[in-house]
Amino acid sequence: MSGTYSKEEIERGIAKIYETVLSTKNVTARYIVILALASLWIDAYDFAAFTFATAAFKATFPWMSTYLFGLSIAAIQIGATVGAIIGGWLTDRIGRRNMFILNMILFTVMAIGAGLAPDPYTFTVFRILLGFALGADTATGFTYIFEYLEKQQRLFWSNLWQLQWYLMYLVTIAFIVLPLYFILHSLTHPIMWRTIMILGGVFAFIVLMLRARIPESVLWLAYQGKLATAKRILKQTYGIDLPDVPDVDVELRKVARSLRSAFSIFRRSKWRELVYSFNGNYEQGFEFYSWGFYLPYILLTFKLAGPLATIEASAIFYGAGVVAGILTAYLTPRIGTKAQYVMGAFMTGISMALLGLTLKYHWPLWLVVLWASTFFFFHVIGPASQGMTSINAFFGARERGTAAGWGYFFVKLAAVVGSFWAPTWFAMIGVSGTLFALSIYAILTAILGLIIGYDARTYHPPELTEEAKAS
């Protein structure tokens, strides 16, 4: 152990650091959340921009089969699926800060490579690797903010991640998509998708530079027994000195040292938390990428709207997401995460059913906009926000990265399935049929959440119980 301090003294020091972090509101919350979840800004940029560029990508390689087109679109999600699990585990093993840096380096290189790709096959390979960095970074980001912020702040700020997502949509439309459209006078020019890819690499490089000064997670360091380093970061970032905590760095506990540890969260005592969170994550990703991603493509391909009208309608959809993104964080301390989860899933089910009827019977475009906006609003309120917030609340510093990785894995697994098969489903059962099926799944998710769900507000922080007692 240490020649100066006993194991019991070090354990008390760890508990003291946990208590200090979880009870101290951090004044740099906004800055840290933006940096920690920067991958979501980049993911949202990529999603919003490439949604409008799918037609351009298809036009560049018109010989692509439906399956190759679907694979190219789903490639980033395939990479993110693997990256979420491996990256989450590595987050617990080598640290949050190290993963932040490595993820953005990989993303920068792969995004530029994708923009220069000569064919769909090369493009797909680059996008899979880019997606790996994206999935790993998102798992790292959620882990970090839950270990940097006070226990109430963490719920508020983590629930704002959908706001970041949809806000970036609007920024992308205003400053990237619209200028490119007015320059190229088309949404199908090859320069469209190539420019979007390369700009993603530029944005990732900027994030990389800003992250250079981000500190390591205090809770992750303390859990291992590295109290001196944890105290130094506490002093620098919180302005708090803990003279009664041992000033020593020891290896009291090892973290994520075997592949088996990547599955440590799957235990009988947590089955309700896992089913609740993972199903919510999968459902929201599935409904979103099965048609939300393709909505501009649907409007253009089925000639429901022209290029400019498609951009304007999308801005309205995403604007509804921004409003909901702000609202969900403020609802969290008032009605909790479970109530929003259930309400959001139920209302997305209803809105998709109404949208399916609107498309089936060719009702006016304004009804498409209305029901789509309703969908995006409640999508943000529901499992889209609450799933990742909940899974991070259910686990402590020892395995939070792994838990966040598995949580995001189910988001991206749904994205792979949805984005890959959606074009085929549209051809087989139509867009309306797809929406009706998704509507049923959403309502079933609401019912399941009502029965087994947890409110993260009332869930006792694991750091104050099981982690402090771990040996």
C-alpha positions in Angstrom: 0.0 0.0 0.0 2.0 3.0 1.3 4.5 3.3 4.0 2.7 6.4 5.3 -1.0 5.7 4.9 -3.1 2.6 5.6 -5.7 1.2 3.2 -8.5 2.5 5.4 -7.1 6.0 5.3 -6.9 5.9 1.5 -10.4 4.5 1.3 -11.7 7.4 3.4 -9.8 9.8 1.1 -11.5 8.3 -2.0 -14.9 8.6 -0.4 -14.1 12.3 0.5 -13.2 13.1 -3.1 -16.4 11.4 -4.3 -18.5 13.4 -1.9 -16.7 16.6 -2.8 -17.2 16.3 -6.6 -20.9 15.1 -6.3 -21.9 17.9 -4.0 -20.0 20.8 -5.6 -21.6 22.7 -8.4 -19.0 23.4 -11.1 -18.9 26.9 -12.6 -17.2 25.6 -15.8 -20.0 23.2 -16.6 -21.0 24.7 -19.9 -17.5 24.8 -21.3 -16.7 21.2 -20.2 -20.0 19.8 -21.4 -19.5 21.4 -24.9 -16.0 20.0 -25.1 -16.8 16.6 -23.6 -19.8 16.0 -25.9 -18.2 17.7 -28.9 -18.5 14.4 -30.8 -22.2 14.9 -30.7 -21.8 18.3 -32.4 -19.7 16.7 -35.1 -22.1 13.7 -35.3 -25.0 16.1 -35.7 -23.2 18.1 -38.3 -22.4 15.0 -40.2 -25.9 13.7 -39.9 -27.6 17.0 -40.9 -25.2 17.8 -43.7 -25.0 14.4 -45.2 -28.8 14.0 -45.0 -28.9 16.6 -47.7 -25.9 15.1 -49.5 -27.2 11.6 -49.9 -28.8 12.5 -53.2 -25.5 14.0 -54.4 -23.6 10.9 -53.3 -26.0 8.6 -55.1 -25.7 10.8 -58.2 -21.9 10.7 -58.1 -22.0 6.8 -58.3 -25.3 6.0 -60.1 -24.2 2.4 -60.7 -24.5 1.7 -57.0 -27.0 -1.0 -56.0 -29.6 -0.3 -53.3 -27.6 -2.5 -50.9 -24.3 -0.8 -51.6 -25.9 2.6 -51.2 -27.5 1.5 -47.9 -24.1 0.1 -46.7 -22.3 3.4 -47.6 -24.9 5.4 -45.6 -24.8 3.0 -42.7 -21.0 2.7 -42.6 -20.5 5.4 -40.0 -23.1 3.7 -37.8 -21.4 0.3 -38.2 -18.1 1.8 -37.0 -19.8 3.6 -34.1 -21.4 0.4 -33.0 -18.0 -1.2 -32.5 -16.4 2.0 -31.3 -19.0 2.5 -28.5 -18.2 -0.8 -26.9 -14.4 -0.9 -27.4 -14.1 2.8 -26.8 -16.2 2.7 -23.6 -14.1 -0.1 -22.2 -10.8 1.7 -23.2 -12.2 4.8 -21.5 -12.3 2.8 -18.2 -8.8 1.3 -18.9 -6.6 4.2 -20.2 -8.6 7.2 -19.0 -11.1 9.7 -20.3 -8.7 12.4 -21.4 -6.5 10.0 -23.4 -9.5 8.7 -25.3 -10.7 12.3 -26.0 -7.4 13.0 -27.8 -7.1 9.7 -29.7 -10.7 9.8 -30.9 -10.4 13.2 -32.4 -7.1 12.4 -34.2 -8.8 9.4 -35.8 -11.9 11.3 -36.7 -10.0 14.1 -38.3 -7.9 11.8 -40.6 -10.8 9.6 -41.6 -13.2 12.5 -42.4 -10.8 14.0 -44.8 -10.1 10.6 -46.3 -13.8 10.0 -46.9 -14.1 13.4 -48.6 -11.4 12.4 -51.1 -12.6 8.8 -51.6 -12.6 7.8 -55.3 -15.4 5.2 -55.0 -18.1 4.0 -52.6 -16.0 1.1 -51.3 -13.1 3.4 -50.2 -15.7 5.8 -48.8 -17.3 3.0 -46.8 -14.0 2.0 -45.2 -13.1 5.5 -44.2 -16.6 6.1 -42.8 -16.4 2.9 -40.7 -13.2 4.0 -39.1 -14.6 7.5 -38.6 -17.6 6.0 -37.0 -15.4 4.0 -34.6 -14.0 7.3 -33.3 -17.4 8.8 -33.1 -18.9 5.9 -31.1 -15.9 5.8 -28.7 -15.9 9.5 -28.2 -19.6 9.8 -27.4 -19.2 7.0 -24.7 -16.2 8.9 -23.3 -18.1 12.2 -23.3 -21.1 11.0 -21.3 -18.8 9.3 -18.9 -16.8 12.4 -18.4 -19.6 14.8 -17.7 -21.1 12.4 -15.2 -17.8 12.4 -13.3 -17.1 16.1 -13.6 -20.4 17.6 -12.4 -22.4 17.7 -9.2 -25.1 15.0 -9.0 -27.9 17.4 -10.0 -25.9 19.2 -12.6 -25.0 15.9 -14.3 -28.7 15.1 -14.9 -29.5 18.6 -16.2 -26.4 18.9 -18.5 -26.5 15.4 -19.8 -30.1 15.9 -20.8 -29.1 18.8 -22.9 -27.3 16.6 -25.4 -30.2 16.5 -27.8 -30.2 20.3 -27.7 -26.6 20.3 -28.9 -27.6 17.8 -31.6 -30.5 19.8 -33.1 -28.9 23.1 -32.6 -26.1 21.9 -34.8 -28.6 20.9 -37.4 -29.8 24.5 -37.7 -26.3 25.8 -37.7 -25.4 23.3 -40.4 -28.4 24.2 -42.6 -27.8 28.0 -42.2 -24.0 28.1 -42.7 -23.2 25.0 -44.7 -26.1 23.5 -46.7 -27.8 26.8 -47.8 -24.5 28.5 -48.9 -23.5 25.3 -50.8 -26.9 25.1 -52.4 -26.8 28.7 -53.6 -23.3 28.3 -54.9 -23.9 25.0 -56.7 -27.6 25.6 -57.5 -28.2 21.9 -56.7 -28.3 19.3 -53.9 -27.0 16.6 -56.2 -23.6 18.1 -57.2 -20.6 15.8 -56.2 -18.9 18.8 -54.6 -21.7 18.8 -52.1 -20.9 15.6 -50.2 -17.1 15.9 -50.6 -17.1 19.4 -49.1 -19.3 18.3 -46.2 -16.9 15.4 -45.4 -13.7 17.5 -45.4 -15.3 20.2 -43.3 -16.1 17.6 -40.7 -12.4 16.8 -40.5 -11.6 20.5 -40.0 -14.2 20.8 -37.2 -12.8 17.7 -35.5 -9.3 19.2 -35.6 -10.5 22.3 -33.9 -12.1 20.2 -31.2 -8.8 18.3 -30.8 -6.9 21.6 -30.2 -9.5 22.8 -27.6 -9.4 19.5 -25.8 -5.7 19.7 -25.2 -6.3 21.4 -21.8 -9.1 19.3 -20.5 -8.2 17.5 -17.2 -8.6 13.9 -16.4 -11.7 12.7 -14.5 -11.1 13.1 -10.8 -13.5 10.3 -9.9 -11.7 7.8 -12.2 -8.3 8.8 -10.7 -9.6 8.5 -7.2 -11.2 5.2 -7.7 -7.8 3.7 -8.6 -6.1 5.3 -5.5 -4.4 8.2 -7.4 -5.3 10.7 -4.7 -2.4 13.1 -5.1 -3.2 13.6 -8.8 -7.0 13.8 -8.1 -6.4 16.5 -5.4 -4.2 18.5 -7.8 -6.9 18.6 -10.4 -9.6 19.4 -7.8 -7.5 22.4 -6.8 -7.1 23.6 -10.4 -10.6 23.0 -11.6 -12.8 23.5 -8.5 -10.5 25.7 -6.4 -10.9 23.2 -3.5 -8.1 22.0 -1.3 -8.5 18.7 0.7 -5.6 18.6 3.2 -7.1 15.7 5.1 -7.0 13.4 2.0 -3.7 11.4 1.7 -1.3 13.0 -0.7 -0.3 9.8 -2.4 -0.7 8.0 -5.7 -1.1 4.2 -5.3 -2.7 1.4 -7.4 -5.4 0.4 -5.0 -7.7 -0.9 -7.7 -7.1 -1.9 -11.3 -9.6 -0.8 -14.0 -10.8 -2.7 -17.1 -7.7 -5.0 -17.2 -9.3 -7.9 -19.1 -11.8 -8.3 -22.0 -14.1 -9.9 -19.5 -14.4 -6.5 -17.7 -16.1 -5.2 -20.9 -19.1 -7.3 -19.9 -19.0 -6.6 -16.2 -22.2 -4.5 -16.2 -24.3 -7.4 -17.2 -25.3 -8.8 -13.9 -28.6 -9.9 -12.5 -28.9 -7.1 -10.0 -29.0 -4.5 -12.8 -31.3 -6.3 -15.3 -34.1 -3.7 -15.0 -31.8 -0.8 -15.5 -30.2 -2.4 -18.5 -33.4 -3.4 -20.2 -35.0 0.0 -19.6 -32.0 2.0 -20.9 -30.9 -0.3 -23.7 -34.4 -0.7 -25.2 -35.0 3.0 -25.0 -31.7 3.7 -26.8 -32.4 1.1 -29.4 -36.0 2.3 -30.0 -35.1 5.9 -30.4 -32.2 5.2 -32.7 -34.3 2.8 -34.8 -37.1 5.2 -35.4 -34.8 8.0 -36.1 -32.5 6.3 -38.6 -35.3 4.3 -40.3 -37.0 7.5 -41.5 -35.8 10.7 -39.7 -32.5 10.5 -41.5 -34.1 9.9 -44.8 -36.8 12.6 -44.5 -35.1 15.2 -46.8 -34.4 12.3 -49.2 -38.0 11.3 -49.1 -39.3 14.8 -49.7 -37.0 15.1 -52.7 -37.3 11.6 -54.2 -41.0 11.4 -53.9 -41.3 15.0 -55.2 -43.2 16.2 -52.1 -41.1 19.3 -52.1 -38.4 21.1 -54.1 -34.8 21.5 -52.9 -35.3 24.8 -51.2 -38.6 23.8 -49.6 -37.0 20.6 -48.4 -34.3 22.7 -46.6 -36.9 25.0 -45.1 -39.1 22.2 -43.9 -36.1 20.4 -42.3 -35.2 23.6 -40.5 -38.7 23.6 -38.9 -38.4 19.9 -37.9 -35.0 20.5 -36.3 -36.2 23.7 -34.7 -38.8 21.6 -32.8 -35.9 19.5 -31.6 -34.1 22.6 -30.3 -37.1 23.7 -28.3 -37.5 20.2 -26.9 -33.8 20.0 -26.1 -34.1 23.1 -23.9 -37.3 21.9 -22.3 -36.2 18.4 -21.4 -33.4 19.6 -19.2 -35.7 21.9 -17.3 -38.3 19.2 -16.9 -35.8 16.8 -15.4 -35.8 18.2 -11.9 -39.5 18.7 -12.0 -41.1 15.6 -13.4 -38.0 13.3 -13.7 -36.4 11.2 -16.4 -38.9 8.3 -16.4 -42.0 10.5 -17.0 -40.3 12.1 -20.0 -39.1 8.7 -21.3 -42.7 7.3 -21.3 -44.4 10.4 -22.5 -41.8 10.9 -25.4 -42.0 7.3 -26.6 -45.8 7.3 -26.6 -46.1 10.6 -28.5 -43.6 9.7 -31.1 -45.6 6.5 -31.7 -48.8 8.6 -32.2 -47.0 11.2 -34.4 -45.5 8.5 -36.7 -48.9 6.9 -37.1 -50.4 10.2 -38.1 -47.5 11.0 -40.5 -48.0 7.5 -42.0 -51.6 8.3 -42.7 -50.7 11.7 -44.2 -48.3 10.2 -46.6 -50.6 7.3 -47.5 -53.5 9.5 -48.4 -51.3 12.3 -49.9 -52.6 15.0 -47.6 -51.0 18.5 -47.8 -47.3 19.1 -47.1 -48.1 21.3 -44.1 -49.5 18.2 -42.3 -46.2 16.4 -43.1 -44.3 19.3 -41.5 -46.7 19.3 -38.5 -46.5 15.6 -37.7 -42.8 15.4 -38.4 -42.2 18.4 -36.1 -44.3 16.7 -33.4 -42.2 13.6 -33.8 -38.9 15.4 -33.4 -40.2 17.3 -30.4 -41.2 14.2 -28.5 -38.3 12.2 -29.8 -36.0 14.6 -28.0 -38.2 14.6 -24.8 -38.3 10.8 -24.7 -35.7 8.0 -24.7 -33.4 9.9 -27.1 -32.4 12.1 -24.1 -33.3 9.8 -21.2 -31.7 6.6 -22.3 -28.1 7.7 -22.2 -28.7 9.9 -19.1 -30.1 6.9 -17.2 -27.4 4.4 -18.1 -24.7 6.7 -16.8 -26.7 7.4 -13.6 -26.9 3.6 -12.9 -23.2 2.9 -12.8 -20.2 4.4 -11.0 -16.6 5.4 -11.8 -15.3 1.8 -12.0 -17.4 0.9 -15.0 -19.2 4.0 -16.2 -17.3 4.2 -19.4 -18.1 0.6 -20.2 -21.8 1.2 -19.4 -21.9 4.3 -21.5 -20.3 2.4 -24.4 -22.9 -0.3 -24.2 -25.6 2.3 -24.0 -24.5 4.0 -27.1 -23.9 0.7 -28.8 -27.6 0.1 -28.8 -28.2 3.6 -30.3 -25.8 2.9 -33.1 -26.9 -0.8 -33.6 -30.4 0.6 -34.3 -28.9 3.2 -36.6 -27.1 0.5 -38.6 -30.2 -1.6 -39.0 -32.5 1.3 -39.7 -30.3 3.3 -42.1 -29.2 0.1 -44.0 -32.6 -1.5 -44.4 -34.8 1.6 -44.7 -34.4 2.0 -48.5 -35.5 -1.6 -48.9 -38.4 -1.2 -46.6 -39.6 1.9 -48.5 -39.6 -0.2 -51.7 -41.3 -3.2 -50.1 -44.0 -1.8 -47.8 -43.8 1.9 -48.5 -42.8 4.8 -46.2 -46.3 4.7 -44.6 -46.0 1.0 -43.8 -42.6 1.7 -42.3 -44.0 4.4 -40.1 -46.9 2.3 -38.9 -44.5 -0.5 -37.8 -42.3 2.0 -36.0 -45.3 3.5 -34.3 -46.2 0.2 -32.7 -42.6 -0.3 -31.4 -42.6 3.2 -29.9 -45.8 2.7 -28.0 -44.6 -0.7 -26.7 -41.5 1.0 -25.5 -43.6 3.5 -23.5 -45.5 0.7 -21.9 -42.3 -1.2 -21.0 -40.7 2.0 -19.6 -43.8 2.7 -17.4 -43.6 -0.8 -15.9 -39.8 -1.3 -15.2 -38.4 2.2 -15.6 -36.4 4.2 -13.0 -36.3 8.0 -12.4 -32.6 8.9 -12.4 -33.3 11.7 -9.8 -34.1 9.1 -7.1 -31.3 6.7 -8.1 -28.6 6.9 -5.4 -25.2 7.8 -7.0 -23.2 4.5 -7.1 -20.0 6.3 -6.2 -21.4 6.9 -2.7 -22.3 3.3 -2.2 -20.8 0.4 -4.1 -17.7 2.2 -5.3 -16.6 3.5 -1.9 -16.9 0.0 -0.5 -15.1 -1.8 -3.4 -11.8 -3.4 -2.6 
